[in-house]
Structures are given as structure tokens and as C-alpha cells.
Amino acid sequence: MLDLRQLRYFVTVAEEEHVGRAAERLHISQSPLSRQIAQLEKSLGLTLFERSQQRLRLTSDGRVFLAEATALLRHADRLENLGRRLGRGDEGGLCVGYVSDAMHTGLLPGALRTLNEGRPGIHVALHDLTAPEQFEGLRRRSLDIALVPEAPPEEDPDLRAALLLADPLLLAVPGGHPLADADEVRPGDLDGLPWIAVEDGTDHVWRDDFVAACAAAGFAPDIRFEAPEPLTALGLVASGLGLAFVQRSMVRGGTEGVTVRELPWFQRSVRLWAVWHRIDLRPVVTSFRETVLAAGSGERDQGEASAGTAATKLLPIPPSDRHSAQ
């Protein structure tokens, strides 16, 4: 196998055509340098230099070998620099698993923007997966971080988790609805009213859980529409077709035709967790995780400081402990 150090010695001698001057450039003595060149020629079975008392000249084979050696050393230098940048987290790739809440709240886009501003050389692959699929991806190391609506099992030996968001659900009503301007909204006021629920594709009994949660709060919704995703539900509310629930973190300014009300008696929240493998193989993974956790902290602080404006995202009541705040 070629010795890169010997190749560097060879290239320097070839450039200087003199062992003494090459030794000065390399900061070594002439005798070890001459031995290294001789060993390289012996290992190759090739005469690289024509030797005279005054100077060394490359043989024809030596000139061909010099061109390839120079290219190889140049590539080796680039590879070394790349490795160092990867080690610092300046380059490389990230594989991020997520659910829609991570996007709609702005948490994941904000974290990615911070990453891109600080390390524009990082390539990011996003994977929209269920929580179990993301946990398996972390264990297989095909994902670097997961953003999911539930924490992994406590007994899992490999995965670690932190709560990013626990968003209270607010009531979204059409702008002209009597409840929009009511001094107070009580459970009985919602009983039997037309409702818009957002399907939970990960839970086949989501509708039963939704109705049960409403019943526990003291009212029975009349579900008229099942929206496939939150923005559709918002449009239906704005059209006066029913009521729905809104996450506080997704309130981003006024939405025409929609009024959002707080329900102090309705203590339900939607959760978002960050999950990662206990062993960090690359600094960029650690750095991005810290960015995500900081973004989650900022979202929680913002949620505590603000309340009660129009919504841009609607969700049904979380169907189980997987989504519900305790």
C-alpha cells in the first residue's frame, strides 16, 4: 500500500530536482529523505529518478507517476479537510423525522432556518413518519432526530426524549356565531352544536376518543364534517359550518371569519416531543438537537405570554395520553 508521506517526499524532490533543497523544504535531513525515496522505488519496482552528482531528473515513468501522485495527494488533502469539517459539524447531512405539528407550529422550519444560517453546507432530508416508524429509524440510525406526538417507552435503552410543546386547545367558532361575542362559554353551550373534527390517521379509533373526551368535558358534539387535515377544518369553520379546536401555538394573527375563545374548563393539550439516540455519532446532530430544544423552549415561553387571537391551525381533541397533557 502506498505511503502518503513517501509520496509527499517524492513530489517535493521531483519539484526541486535536488535532495538537499527538498530536505530543507521538508525540514528533515538528506539521508532519511534519500532512504524514503529509495524505499518507494523498491516497493514500486520502478526507477523514478535519473541520478547525477548535480541533480535528479525524473525518468519518463517518474513523470507519469508524478502526475498521478500529485492528483492523489490533492484529493487526500481535500478528504482530510472534509473530515475535519464533518467533525466540526460544518458539513454533512441530517435525517429528520417529523409529524405535521412540527411544521404547522413553525418549530421545525425555525430550527432548520437557524441551522442553515449557521451551517449552510448541511444537507437535510425530512421524513414524514409515524411515531413508531421514527423510533425504529432512530434505533437503526437512519434518523438523527425525531419530532413526534409521544415519548418513547421509558424502558427503551437507546432513546432519549424531551417535551418541546404542550399546547392548550382553544375553541374556534365562526365569526358571526353567538358564542363569538359571549361573555362566557360553558360546556352546555356547546352541547349538540355542529362540529368539525380533524382525522387522526395514526389512530383508527380517533373519532370515538374525540367524542369521549368531549363527553368528559360536559358536552356532546354533533360531528358534521371530518376534515382530512387542519387547514381544511379552518376553512369550514370560517364558512360557518361548525366549531373546532385550535392549538394556541398555531395562532399567528387574524383569520377572517374565525373567532378563537379560551375554555378554562377544558384542560386538554397537544404535545410534541423531540427524541434522539443516546449516542451522538456526529457533532452536527448534537448541535441541531440543541437548536430544536431551544426552539421548543421559545415556543413554550411565547405560548405562556400570549393567548386568544385568531387561528391558523385546527386539531381535534388529542385522542389519548399520547397527545394529552396531564
The 8 nearest C-alpha neighbors of each residue, nearest first, counted from 0:
[[1, 2, 42, 3, 43, 39, 5, 6],
 [0, 2, 3, 6, 5, 39, 42, 4],
 [1, 3, 5, 4, 6, 0, 39, 7],
 [4, 2, 6, 5, 7, 1, 72, 8],
 [3, 5, 7, 6, 2, 8, 9, 1],
 [4, 6, 8, 2, 3, 7, 9, 35],
 [5, 7, 3, 9, 4, 8, 10, 2],
 [8, 6, 4, 10, 9, 5, 3, 11],
 [7, 9, 5, 11, 6, 10, 12, 4],
 [8, 10, 6, 12, 7, 11, 13, 5],
 [11, 9, 13, 7, 12, 8, 14, 6],
 [10, 12, 14, 8, 13, 9, 21, 7],
 [13, 11, 15, 21, 9, 14, 16, 10],
 [12, 14, 10, 16, 11, 15, 9, 57],
 [13, 15, 11, 12, 16, 10, 21, 17],
 [14, 16, 17, 12, 13, 21, 11, 20],
 [17, 15, 55, 13, 12, 54, 14, 56],
 [16, 18, 15, 54, 19, 20, 55, 12],
 [19, 17, 21, 20, 12, 22, 29, 16],
 [18, 20, 22, 21, 17, 29, 23, 28],
 [21, 19, 23, 22, 17, 18, 15, 24],
 [20, 22, 18, 24, 12, 23, 19, 11],
 [23, 21, 25, 19, 27, 20, 24, 29],
 [22, 24, 26, 20, 21, 25, 19, 27],
 [25, 23, 21, 22, 26, 20, 11, 27],
 [24, 26, 22, 23, 27, 21, 8, 11],
 [27, 25, 23, 24, 22, 28, 21, 29],
 [28, 26, 22, 25, 23, 29, 32, 31],
 [27, 29, 22, 30, 31, 32, 26, 23],
 [28, 30, 32, 22, 31, 19, 33, 18],
 [29, 31, 33, 32, 28, 34, 27, 35],
 [32, 30, 34, 33, 29, 28, 35, 27],
 [31, 33, 35, 29, 30, 34, 36, 22],
 [34, 32, 30, 36, 31, 35, 29, 37],
 [35, 33, 37, 31, 32, 36, 38, 30],
 [36, 34, 38, 32, 37, 33, 5, 31],
 [37, 35, 39, 33, 38, 34, 9, 40],
 [36, 38, 34, 40, 35, 39, 41, 33],
 [39, 37, 41, 35, 36, 40, 34, 42],
 [40, 38, 36, 42, 41, 37, 43, 35],
 [41, 39, 45, 43, 37, 38, 42, 44],
 [40, 42, 38, 44, 43, 39, 37, 45],
 [43, 41, 39, 40, 44, 38, 45, 1],
 [44, 42, 40, 45, 41, 39, 46, 38],
 [45, 43, 41, 42, 40, 46, 39, 47],
 [44, 46, 40, 43, 47, 41, 60, 42],
 [47, 45, 40, 48, 44, 58, 61, 60],
 [46, 48, 61, 58, 57, 45, 60, 40],
 [49, 47, 57, 58, 56, 46, 50, 55],
 [48, 50, 56, 55, 58, 57, 51, 47],
 [51, 49, 55, 48, 54, 56, 52, 53],
 [52, 50, 53, 54, 55, 49, 56, 48],
 [51, 53, 54, 50, 55, 17, 49, 18],
 [52, 54, 51, 55, 17, 50, 16, 56],
 [55, 53, 17, 51, 16, 52, 50, 56],
 [56, 54, 16, 50, 49, 17, 48, 51],
 [57, 55, 49, 48, 16, 58, 50, 54],
 [58, 56, 48, 61, 47, 62, 49, 59],
 [57, 59, 61, 48, 60, 47, 49, 62],
 [58, 60, 62, 61, 57, 63, 47, 64],
 [61, 59, 63, 58, 62, 64, 47, 46],
 [60, 62, 47, 58, 64, 57, 59, 63],
 [61, 63, 65, 59, 64, 60, 57, 58],
 [64, 62, 60, 65, 66, 61, 59, 67],
 [63, 65, 61, 67, 62, 66, 68, 60],
 [66, 64, 68, 62, 63, 67, 61, 69],
 [65, 67, 69, 63, 64, 68, 70, 62],
 [66, 68, 70, 64, 69, 65, 71, 63],
 [69, 67, 65, 71, 70, 66, 64, 72],
 [68, 70, 72, 66, 71, 67, 65, 73],
 [69, 71, 73, 67, 68, 72, 74, 66],
 [72, 70, 68, 74, 73, 69, 75, 67],
 [73, 71, 75, 69, 74, 70, 68, 76],
 [72, 74, 70, 76, 71, 75, 69, 77],
 [73, 75, 77, 71, 72, 76, 78, 70],
 [76, 74, 72, 78, 73, 77, 71, 79],
 [77, 75, 79, 73, 74, 78, 72, 80],
 [78, 76, 74, 80, 75, 79, 81, 73],
 [79, 77, 75, 81, 76, 80, 74, 82],
 [78, 80, 82, 76, 81, 77, 75, 83],
 [79, 81, 77, 83, 82, 78, 76, 84],
 [82, 80, 78, 84, 79, 83, 85, 77],
 [81, 83, 85, 79, 80, 84, 86, 78],
 [82, 84, 86, 80, 85, 81, 87, 79],
 [85, 83, 89, 87, 81, 86, 82, 90],
 [86, 84, 88, 82, 90, 87, 83, 89],
 [85, 87, 83, 84, 88, 82, 282, 281],
 [88, 86, 84, 85, 89, 83, 282, 283],
 [87, 89, 283, 85, 282, 86, 90, 84],
 [90, 88, 84, 87, 118, 85, 120, 121],
 [91, 89, 121, 120, 85, 88, 84, 92],
 [90, 92, 121, 85, 122, 120, 93, 88],
 [91, 93, 122, 121, 123, 94, 90, 124],
 [92, 94, 123, 124, 122, 95, 143, 91],
 [93, 95, 124, 142, 143, 123, 125, 96],
 [96, 94, 125, 144, 142, 143, 145, 126],
 [95, 97, 145, 126, 125, 127, 133, 146],
 [98, 96, 146, 127, 145, 147, 128, 101],
 [99, 97, 100, 101, 127, 147, 146, 128],
 [98, 100, 102, 101, 103, 97, 127, 104],
 [101, 99, 103, 102, 98, 104, 271, 97],
 [102, 100, 99, 107, 106, 104, 98, 103],
 [103, 101, 105, 99, 100, 104, 107, 108],
 [102, 104, 100, 105, 101, 99, 249, 312],
 [103, 105, 249, 106, 102, 101, 100, 248],
 [106, 104, 102, 108, 103, 107, 109, 101],
 [105, 107, 109, 104, 108, 101, 294, 110],
 [106, 108, 110, 109, 101, 102, 105, 111],
 [109, 107, 111, 105, 110, 106, 112, 102],
 [110, 108, 112, 106, 107, 111, 105, 113],
 [109, 111, 107, 113, 112, 108, 291, 290],
 [112, 110, 114, 108, 113, 109, 115, 107],
 [111, 113, 109, 115, 114, 110, 108, 116],
 [114, 112, 110, 116, 111, 115, 117, 109],
 [113, 115, 111, 117, 112, 116, 118, 110],
 [116, 114, 119, 112, 118, 117, 113, 111],
 [117, 115, 113, 114, 118, 119, 112, 111],
 [116, 118, 114, 115, 119, 113, 89, 112],
 [119, 117, 115, 120, 89, 114, 116, 121],
 [118, 120, 115, 121, 116, 117, 114, 90],
 [119, 121, 90, 118, 89, 122, 91, 115],
 [122, 120, 90, 91, 92, 119, 118, 123],
 [121, 123, 92, 91, 93, 120, 124, 90],
 [124, 122, 93, 92, 94, 121, 125, 95],
 [123, 125, 94, 93, 95, 126, 122, 92],
 [126, 124, 95, 96, 94, 123, 127, 97],
 [125, 127, 96, 128, 95, 97, 124, 94],
 [126, 128, 97, 98, 96, 125, 129, 99],
 [129, 127, 126, 132, 133, 97, 96, 98],
 [128, 130, 132, 131, 133, 98, 201, 127],
 [129, 131, 133, 132, 147, 134, 128, 149],
 [132, 130, 134, 133, 129, 135, 128, 151],
 [133, 131, 135, 129, 130, 134, 128, 136],
 [132, 134, 136, 130, 135, 131, 145, 96],
 [135, 133, 131, 137, 136, 132, 130, 138],
 [134, 136, 138, 132, 133, 137, 139, 131],
 [135, 137, 133, 141, 142, 139, 134, 138],
 [138, 136, 140, 142, 134, 135, 139, 276],
 [137, 139, 135, 140, 136, 134, 276, 157],
 [138, 140, 136, 137, 141, 135, 142, 134],
 [141, 139, 137, 142, 138, 136, 143, 276],
 [140, 142, 136, 139, 137, 143, 94, 138],
 [143, 141, 94, 137, 136, 140, 144, 95],
 [142, 144, 94, 95, 137, 93, 284, 275],
 [143, 145, 275, 95, 142, 274, 96, 146],
 [144, 146, 96, 274, 273, 97, 133, 95],
 [147, 145, 97, 273, 272, 96, 98, 274],
 [146, 148, 272, 130, 149, 271, 98, 145],
 [149, 147, 271, 270, 322, 272, 321, 130],
 [150, 148, 321, 147, 272, 322, 151, 271],
 [149, 151, 272, 160, 152, 148, 274, 147],
 [152, 150, 153, 149, 155, 158, 134, 160],
 [153, 151, 154, 155, 150, 158, 156, 149],
 [152, 154, 155, 151, 150, 156, 158, 159],
 [153, 155, 152, 156, 151, 157, 158, 159],
 [154, 156, 152, 153, 157, 158, 151, 159],
 [157, 155, 154, 158, 153, 277, 159, 152],
 [158, 156, 277, 155, 276, 159, 138, 278],
 [157, 159, 276, 277, 275, 155, 156, 274],
 [158, 160, 275, 274, 277, 276, 157, 161],
 [161, 159, 274, 273, 150, 275, 272, 158],
 [162, 160, 273, 272, 163, 274, 159, 292],
 [161, 163, 272, 164, 271, 273, 160, 270],
 [164, 162, 295, 272, 271, 161, 273, 292],
 [165, 163, 271, 270, 166, 162, 295, 299],
 [164, 166, 270, 269, 268, 324, 167, 271],
 [165, 167, 268, 269, 246, 247, 164, 248],
 [168, 166, 268, 267, 247, 246, 169, 165],
 [167, 169, 246, 245, 268, 244, 267, 247],
 [170, 168, 245, 261, 244, 260, 246, 262],
 [169, 171, 244, 260, 259, 245, 243, 261],
 [172, 170, 259, 243, 244, 258, 242, 245],
 [171, 173, 242, 258, 257, 236, 174, 179],
 [174, 172, 257, 239, 176, 237, 236, 175],
 [173, 175, 256, 257, 258, 176, 179, 172],
 [176, 174, 173, 177, 179, 256, 239, 172],
 [175, 177, 173, 179, 178, 174, 172, 239],
 [178, 176, 179, 180, 181, 175, 174, 173],
 [177, 179, 181, 176, 180, 184, 172, 183],
 [178, 180, 176, 177, 258, 181, 174, 172],
 [181, 179, 178, 177, 182, 176, 183, 175],
 [182, 180, 178, 183, 179, 177, 184, 176],
 [183, 181, 180, 184, 178, 179, 185, 260],
 [182, 184, 181, 185, 178, 180, 262, 260],
 [183, 185, 188, 181, 178, 186, 262, 182],
 [184, 186, 188, 187, 183, 189, 262, 264],
 [187, 185, 217, 188, 218, 189, 190, 216],
 [186, 188, 190, 189, 185, 218, 217, 184],
 [187, 189, 185, 186, 190, 184, 218, 178],
 [190, 188, 187, 186, 192, 218, 191, 220],
 [189, 191, 218, 219, 187, 192, 188, 220],
 [190, 192, 220, 221, 219, 189, 193, 218],
 [191, 193, 189, 221, 190, 220, 194, 241],
 [194, 192, 221, 241, 222, 223, 220, 242],
 [193, 195, 222, 241, 242, 221, 223, 220],
 [196, 194, 224, 243, 241, 242, 222, 225],
 [197, 195, 225, 315, 226, 198, 243, 224],
 [198, 196, 226, 315, 225, 314, 228, 227],
 [197, 199, 227, 200, 226, 225, 196, 228],
 [200, 198, 201, 202, 205, 197, 203, 227],
 [199, 201, 202, 198, 203, 205, 227, 197],
 [200, 202, 199, 203, 129, 205, 198, 130],
 [203, 201, 205, 204, 200, 199, 318, 198],
 [202, 204, 205, 201, 200, 199, 206, 207],
 [205, 203, 202, 207, 206, 208, 318, 199],
 [204, 206, 208, 202, 207, 203, 318, 199],
 [207, 205, 209, 208, 204, 210, 198, 203],
 [208, 206, 210, 209, 204, 205, 211, 318],
 [209, 207, 318, 211, 205, 206, 210, 212],
 [208, 210, 206, 212, 207, 211, 316, 318],
 [211, 209, 213, 207, 212, 208, 214, 206],
 [212, 210, 214, 208, 213, 209, 207, 215],
 [211, 213, 215, 209, 214, 210, 208, 216],
 [212, 214, 216, 210, 215, 211, 218, 219],
 [215, 213, 211, 217, 218, 216, 212, 219],
 [214, 216, 212, 213, 217, 211, 218, 210],
 [215, 217, 213, 214, 218, 212, 265, 186],
 [218, 216, 214, 186, 215, 213, 187, 219],
 [217, 219, 190, 214, 186, 213, 187, 189],
 [218, 220, 190, 214, 191, 213, 221, 210],
 [221, 219, 191, 222, 192, 194, 190, 218],
 [220, 222, 193, 191, 194, 192, 223, 219],
 [223, 221, 194, 220, 224, 193, 195, 196],
 [222, 224, 194, 193, 221, 195, 225, 241],
 [225, 223, 195, 222, 226, 196, 194, 241],
 [226, 224, 196, 197, 195, 198, 227, 223],
 [225, 227, 197, 232, 228, 231, 196, 198],
 [228, 226, 198, 197, 225, 231, 229, 232],
 [227, 229, 226, 231, 230, 197, 232, 198],
 [230, 228, 313, 232, 231, 312, 314, 197],
 [231, 229, 233, 232, 228, 312, 234, 313],
 [230, 232, 234, 229, 233, 228, 226, 235],
 [233, 231, 235, 229, 230, 234, 226, 236],
 [232, 234, 230, 236, 235, 231, 313, 237],
 [233, 235, 237, 231, 232, 236, 238, 230],
 [234, 236, 238, 232, 233, 237, 240, 231],
 [235, 237, 233, 239, 238, 241, 234, 173],
 [236, 238, 256, 234, 257, 173, 239, 235],
 [239, 237, 235, 236, 240, 234, 173, 256],
 [238, 240, 173, 236, 237, 241, 235, 176],
 [241, 239, 235, 236, 238, 193, 242, 237],
 [242, 240, 194, 193, 236, 195, 239, 243],
 [241, 243, 194, 172, 195, 171, 236, 193],
 [244, 242, 195, 171, 170, 194, 196, 313],
 [243, 245, 170, 169, 314, 313, 171, 315],
 [246, 244, 313, 169, 168, 314, 170, 312],
 [247, 245, 168, 249, 248, 166, 167, 169],
 [246, 248, 249, 250, 166, 167, 168, 245],
 [249, 247, 246, 250, 302, 104, 166, 298],
 [250, 248, 104, 247, 312, 246, 311, 251],
 [249, 251, 310, 247, 248, 311, 309, 252],
 [250, 252, 249, 310, 311, 253, 309, 308],
 [253, 251, 309, 250, 308, 254, 310, 311],
 [252, 254, 309, 255, 308, 310, 251, 257],
 [255, 253, 309, 257, 310, 256, 252, 311],
 [254, 256, 257, 253, 237, 174, 309, 258],
 [255, 257, 237, 174, 173, 254, 258, 238],
 [258, 256, 174, 173, 237, 255, 254, 172],
 [259, 257, 174, 172, 171, 309, 179, 173],
 [258, 260, 171, 309, 170, 308, 307, 172],
 [261, 259, 170, 169, 307, 171, 262, 258],
 [260, 262, 169, 263, 170, 307, 259, 306],
 [261, 263, 265, 264, 169, 260, 184, 170],
 [264, 262, 265, 261, 266, 184, 169, 185],
 [263, 265, 262, 266, 216, 185, 186, 261],
 [266, 264, 262, 263, 267, 216, 168, 169],
 [267, 265, 264, 268, 263, 167, 168, 262],
 [266, 268, 167, 265, 168, 323, 324, 316],
 [269, 267, 167, 166, 324, 323, 168, 165],
 [268, 270, 322, 166, 165, 323, 317, 167],
 [271, 269, 165, 322, 164, 148, 268, 166],
 [270, 272, 148, 164, 163, 147, 162, 146],
 [273, 271, 162, 147, 163, 146, 161, 148],
 [272, 274, 146, 161, 160, 145, 162, 163],
 [275, 273, 160, 145, 159, 144, 272, 146],
 [276, 274, 144, 159, 158, 145, 277, 160],
 [277, 275, 158, 278, 157, 137, 159, 279],
 [276, 278, 157, 158, 159, 275, 279, 156],
 [279, 277, 276, 280, 157, 275, 158, 281],
 [280, 278, 281, 277, 285, 284, 276, 282],
 [279, 281, 278, 282, 284, 285, 283, 143],
 [282, 280, 283, 284, 279, 86, 285, 88],
 [283, 281, 285, 88, 284, 286, 87, 86],
 [282, 284, 88, 286, 285, 281, 287, 87],
 [285, 283, 287, 282, 286, 281, 288, 143],
 [286, 284, 288, 282, 283, 287, 289, 279],
 [285, 287, 283, 289, 284, 288, 282, 290],
 [288, 286, 290, 284, 289, 285, 283, 291],
 [287, 289, 291, 285, 290, 286, 284, 292],
 [288, 290, 292, 286, 287, 291, 293, 285],
 [289, 291, 287, 293, 288, 292, 110, 294],
 [292, 290, 294, 288, 293, 289, 110, 295],
 [291, 293, 295, 289, 294, 290, 288, 296],
 [292, 294, 296, 290, 295, 291, 289, 297],
 [295, 293, 291, 297, 292, 296, 106, 290],
 [296, 294, 163, 292, 298, 293, 297, 164],
 [295, 297, 293, 299, 294, 298, 292, 300],
 [298, 296, 294, 300, 295, 299, 301, 293],
 [297, 299, 295, 301, 296, 300, 302, 294],
 [298, 300, 302, 296, 297, 301, 164, 295],
 [301, 299, 297, 303, 302, 298, 296, 304],
 [302, 300, 298, 304, 303, 299, 297, 305],
 [301, 303, 299, 300, 305, 304, 248, 298],
 [302, 304, 300, 301, 305, 299, 306, 298],
 [303, 305, 301, 302, 300, 306, 299, 298],
 [306, 304, 302, 303, 301, 307, 308, 247],
 [307, 305, 308, 247, 302, 304, 303, 261],
 [306, 308, 259, 260, 261, 309, 305, 247],
 [309, 307, 259, 250, 306, 252, 310, 253],
 [310, 308, 253, 259, 254, 252, 258, 250],
 [311, 309, 250, 312, 249, 254, 251, 308],
 [310, 312, 250, 249, 251, 254, 313, 309],
 [313, 311, 249, 229, 310, 245, 230, 246],
 [314, 312, 245, 229, 244, 233, 232, 246],
 [313, 315, 244, 197, 245, 229, 316, 312],
 [316, 314, 196, 197, 244, 317, 209, 243],
 [315, 317, 209, 318, 314, 244, 267, 212],
 [318, 316, 322, 323, 319, 315, 269, 209],
 [319, 317, 208, 205, 209, 316, 322, 320],
 [320, 318, 321, 322, 317, 323, 208, 205],
 [319, 321, 323, 322, 324, 318, 325, 317],
 [320, 322, 149, 319, 323, 148, 318, 317],
 [323, 321, 269, 317, 270, 320, 319, 148],
 [324, 322, 320, 268, 269, 317, 267, 321],
 [323, 325, 268, 267, 165, 322, 269, 270],
 [324, 323, 320, 267, 268, 266, 322, 165]]
